[in-house]
């Protein structure tokens, strides 16, 4: 059974039975709707007596800094500088350091 919750979001309701080893199979419609794949990670939590399952992307520890608010803010500022032409091109490293020393 499916119905529309909002113009953009489809709500899928299905009654599933808890199987052996307390497992459930996700309905094909859910897998397709969320673009899930075998071995994807899902965060499972309980809120107000409801089980909430959310797809997650696992970021390697050595890459985590690039997803911090600080890095994202600095990256957005750099992209804005590039967009507005606030960049300097140099021929080599000596030219770069000369520009930085100004």
NORRANOR-V832679 format. One record per pair of residues at least 12 apart in sequence whose C-alpha atoms are under 8 Angstrom apart, sorted by the first residue. I is the first residue (numbers start at 1). J is the second residue. If there is no record, write none. Layout:
I_J, I_J
This chain:
1_13, 1_14, 12_29, 12_30, 14_27, 34_55, 36_55, 40_55, 40_56, 40_57, 41_55, 41_56, 41_57, 41_58, 42_54, 42_55, 42_56, 43_55, 43_56
